[in-house]
Amino acid sequence: MVKKTLLILFTIALFAGILFAVIPRTAVRQMAVRSGLIENSYYHEGDTEWDNGGVEEYYFNHLPSRFNEIYRELYSRLSSYEDEAEVYAEVSVDDFWTAYYSVLADHPELFWIGSSAQVQSNAVTGMVAGYAIESTVPVNERPTTLGMLEMAADECIKQTDETWSDYGRIKSVYEYLINTVEYNAEAPDNQCMQSALLNHQSVCAGYAKAFQYICHRMGYFCTYVTGKITGGGDHAWNIVRIGDNYYHVDVTWGDPVFAGAMEEGTGITQMNYNYLCCTDSEIYTTHTPEETVELPKCTDDSYNYYRINGMYYDTWDRDVIYNALMDSVHSGQSAIVMKFGTQEAYETAKYELFTNRLYYDADQYLMETYGVSTWNNRYATDDEFRLITIQWL
C-alpha cells in the first residue's frame, strides 16, 4: 500500500511590525493557470476530451465530478514521467489522495510508481501545492522495461486463442499467473506488476496489477480493488466483466503457494478456482473492499468453475460421490475437487469422506496399482466455499 507524507508550505514576511502571510509562488501559478493567464497542458478544466490510455477507467467514471481535474492532471503528469511536480488543479489533501489512488487503480501501466508518495500542502489555502512519488524504475530505463512487460504479457496472451470464450481466455490468464508467479512477501518492487511478470515473485498487488494489465491488452474490462481480508490485512484483487455481468477474480488466493504461506498443515498443491469469476456473496465472507467508489454488483454464478467442470453437487448422494472418487483414480487424476451447493450436503460429505472413510476403496485401488501396503492422502476443506479437495498423488 502507498505510504503517504504531507509537507506544509508556509511563507511569511515582516513589514512595519506586522506579520503577513504571503501566498507562495506555487499558489500564484495555480491561480494563473486556473484563470487562463498561463496555458498548461497538464491542467484540464471541466469535463473535456482527453487521452485515457485506451482503457475503461472505472474509478474515474464513478468518482464525483469534482475529481475530474485533479485525476486528469495526475494521469497526464505521471504518464509523462513527472515523478514530482507542482499541482495546478485546486484540490484538498484528502481529495488528492483519492484521485491518486484512483489513477493507479485504473492504470497498471504506470508500473514505476512505488509504495510511497508525499504531497506539499499550502498552509494559507489548505490546498495541495505539489507531490513527489517513490520510483522503482529510473526514467531512462522505463521504455525498455515497458517493452519487456509487453512481451511478458503477450507471452501469456498467445497461449490463448481468440476463438475461445471470454471466460476461457480470462481463466487462462488466471492459471498462467498462478503457474508462473510465486507468492513472496519479501519480493522486491512487489507493489508493481513487474514483480509478477518479470521477476515472477510478488504479493497481491503485483498479481492483481499484472492480471489487470494483461486483461487490458486483451481488450477486456478489468478493474483493481483494494480492501481488507479476514484478520485485518491489506489486500488487492480484481473485478472483470463478461458480457453484461461482473465477477471477482483473486489470483493471489488462487495460488497454492499463497495458501501454504497463510495456512500451514494442508500440504495441498492444487490450484484454487474458488476465486475465479466468483460472486459478492462468496468473496465478501473474507474480503471487504474500500469505499472509494461503489463497485459493480457481482451476482451471476454462470462461470462457477466447479459447476462448469462437473465438480458441483447440489445435494449429497453417496453413490454419485463414490463413483466420482473411483473415476478420479481410475483416470489417473492427481486430485479430486468437490463443491457442494448446500451446507447440509457439505457437512454430510465431510463426515462420510473422512469419518466413515468413503474414499478408502480409491486408496485400495492406488495401493494395488503401485504395489504398496500403505497410501497417504492430502486433503483440505474450505468452509467458506463448501469445497473439499483430496490429493491422491
N, C-alpha and C positions, 0 to 999 in steps of 0.2 A: 504494500500500500504506500501511497505518497506521503512523505514526511513534509509537513507544512511549516514554513517560517514566515514571520511578519516583521518587517522593518518599518519604522516610522520616520518620515522625513519632516523636519520642522526647522524653518529658517526664521531668525529673529533679528531685529535691528533696534538700536538705541538712539532716540532722537529727542533732544530737548528734555531729557529726563523721563521720557515716556517710552514704555516698551510696546512696540508694534509687531504684530505677526505679519510676515510678508509671504505671500504665496510663492512657493518655489517655482523655478523656471519650468519644471515638468508640467505643473498645473497650468501655467500660462500657455504652453504649447498645446496642451489638451484642449483648452478653451478655443484657441485659434483654429485648430483642426476642426473642432465640432462646429464652429461658426462659419467655416468655409474660407477663412482667410489664408489658411495653409492647406494645400492639397496633399493627401497622403493615401497611398494605395492600400494601406492596411486597415483603414477605417471605412466602415460601410454603414451609412446612416439608414435606418429603417430596414424594410424587407426588400432588398434589391437582389438582382441576379448575381450569382457568384459561382465560383468553381468549388464544388463539394467533393472533389476527389473521385467522382464517378460511383459513389456508394450511397445507399439509402441511409440517411443519418437519423436513426430512431430518436436519439436524445435531443438533437436539435429540433426535430419536428414535434416533440412533445414537451419542450420547455416553454414557460410563459414568454411572450414576445419581448419582454424587457431584456432577455438574454441574447437576442439576435446579434446585436452589435459586438458585444464582447466575445461571443462564441466565434463569430466570423473573423474578428481581428486576431484572436488567438490562433485559429486554424491557419490563417494566412501567414502569420509570423512564424509559427512552429514549422509549418511545411516548407518555409523558406530558410530554415536552419537558424532562425533568430532565437538562440538559447537564452538570451537576456535582452530586454528591450523596455522602453517606455510604453505605457498603455494610453491610447487616445480615447477609447470608449470610457464613458463615465460609469463606474461600477464600484459597488461596495466590496469589501474584502470577502464577505460570505458569498456574494453572487459571483465574484471572480472564481472562487474555488469550485462552485457548482458548474460554471461554464468550462473550467479547465478539465475537471473530471469527465464532463460530457464529451468534450473534444476527443479525449483519449479513449473513451468508451466507443465512440463512433469510428475511430481511425487507428486501427492496429498498425498501419504502415508507418506511423511515427515511432519507429522501433528504437530510436536512440534516446528516448526520454526515460530517465531513470526513476528511482523511487523517492526522490526528494525534490522540493522546489520551495522558493521563497517569494514573497511579494513585498514591495515597498509601499507603505501607505502614507498619504499626506495627512499630517496631524491637523491641518487647518480645515480641509474639506472632508476628511474621513474617507476619501476615495482612493482607489489603487492608483499608484503612480507608475509602477513598473514591476517586472518579475524577473526571475532567474531560475533556470532549471538545472538539475544534475543531468549530465550527458554520459551515456555509456559507450558511445562511438564518436571519435573525433570527426569533425566536419569533413575533412579531406578523405576519410575512409567510407563515408556514408553511401556514395554512389556504388562503390564496389560491393559493400555489404548488402545493399538493396538488390543488386544483381544476383548475389548468392541466395538471398531469400526467395527471390522469384524462381530461381532454378529449383530450390528445395521444394517450394510449393508445387511447382509444375511436375516434379517427380512423383508427388502424391497424386496429383490430378490425372496424370497419364495412366495410372493404374485403374482408372475407371473408364467407362465407355459412355459416350453421350446418348446411346440408345437405352441405357439403364434408367430406371425410375429415379426421381429426385431423392426419394428415401434411400435407394440403393447407393447412390453416389455419396450422400451425406454419411451413411453408415460406413462406407469405405474410408472416408476421411477420419472418422472416429477410430476405426480399427488401425489405420496407418499410424496415427499419433500414439496410440497406446502401445503398438508394437515397436515403435522407433524411439520413444522418449522414456527415460527413467525418472521416476519421481525422486527428487533430491532437494531437500530443504536448504542445503548449502551450495547449490548450484550458482555460479556467477551469473549476474545480469538476469536473474530469474523472474523479474517483472516484465521482461521484454520477450518478444516471440523468437528472437534468435537463439535464446537459451534452448528452446524446444526444437526449432527447425535446423539449426546449425550445430549446436553443442549437444543436443539430444539428452539433456538433463535439465529439469525445470520444476517449478511448482505450479499451483493452479493458474496464476496469472499468465505464465508462459504457455501452458496448454491452451487456455481459453483464447488468447490473442492469436496463437498460431491457427487454431481451428477457425476463428473468425476471418483471418486473412485469407486462408485457402478457400473458404466459402465465398468470400467476396470475389476472388479471382475466377470462381466457377459461375458467378452471376447469381448467387443465392443471397437472400436476405439473412443476415446473422447479426445479432447484437450481443454486447458484452454486459454481463450482470455481475454486480458485486454485492456482498452482504455478509451475513454471519451463518455459521453452521452450529449444530448442536455442540454445546460446550463453550461457545462464545468466540471461536476463532474466525479470523477474516477469511473470505473465500471468494472465488470468481468462477463463473460458468457462462453458458451462452443460451440464447433463445434463437431458434431458426423458424422459418416459415416454409411450409409445404402446401401448395395450393392456397386456400384461404385460412388455414389453421396454423397455430403456433405451437411449438414444442420446446421443452427444456432439453438441453444437452450438457452433461457434465463429464467431459473427457477425463478429468483427473480422477473422479470417483469410479470411472470405469477401469482404471489401471490397477491390476492386482498388486503391483509394487506399492502403490499408494495405500491399498488396503493393508498390506503387510506392515507398512510403516505406522499406520494408525492403530491397527488392532493385531495383537500377537495371538498365536495359538492355532489358527485355522490351517495355515500352510497351503491354502488354495492358490493356484496359479492361473485359474481360468479368468478370461476377460469378463467383466461385469457389464451386462447390457441393460441393467436397470435404468441407467441414466442416459440412454439413447432415446430421444423423442418421447420423453415422459411428460406427465401432466402435472398441473399445480398440486393436486391432491396427493400425488406421490412424492414430489420433491420437497414440498413445503413442510413435511414432517421433520426434516432435518436441515433445510435451508431457509433462511429468512433474508429476502432481498432488501437493500437500502431503498429509501423512498425518494430518490432524486426525481424520477419520473414514474408515472403509472405504467407498469409493464403490461404487455398484451396478455389476455387470458389464454391459458393452455389447458384445454378441457378435453380435446379429442384424443382417443387412445387407439386410433386406427393403425398406428405404426408401432404398437407394442411389439417388441422383438419376439417375445415368447409366444404371443398369440399367432404372429405371422409364421413362426417356425414350428408350430405344433407342440410347444412346450407348456401350453397354458391349459389348466384343468379347472373348470368352473366348480366342479364338485369332487368329492372323494369317491373313487371307485377302485377297489383293491385289485381287481383283475386288470384294469386298464394300466394302473401304475406298475404292477408286476410285469406285464408284457413290455412296458416301456423300458424297465430296468434290463430285462433279458435282451431286448432288441439292441440296447446300447452296447452291451458287452459282446454280443454276437457279431455286431458290425465293426467292432474294434475301436469304438469311440473311447477317448481318454476320460470323458466325464459325461454326466447327465445333469441337466438343469431342469427343474420343475417349478413353475409358478402356479399358485392356487388362487382361485377367484374369491374365496371367502375365508374368513378367519377360522371357521369350523373345519373346513376341508384342510387347511394348513396345519392346524393343531393335530388333527387325526393323522395326517401324513407323517408328522414328526414322531408321533407315538408308534405308529405301525412300522416305520422305517428303522428307527433307532432303538426303541424299546423291544418291540417284537421282531426286530431284525428281518424285515421283509426282503432286504437286499442280499440275504445270506446265499440264496441259490445263485445269484450273479457272482458272488465271491467264489463259490464252489466251482463254477464254470471256469473262472480265471485260474484257480489253483490247478485244475486238471489240465488246462491248456498249457500252462507254463511249468507243470511238473513240480510244484512246490506244495508244502503242507500248511503254510500259513499265508494270509493275504491282509495287508493293511490298507485301509482306505483313508482318504482325507475327505472331510465333508464340512459344509458351512451352512448355516441357516441365517436368513435375513428377515427379521420380524417386520420391518417396515414395508417390505415389498412382498412378503409371504412367499419367499423364494428358498428352495433347497437345492444345493449343489453337492453332488457326490463325485469325487475324482477317483477314477479306478486305477490309473497308472501314474 
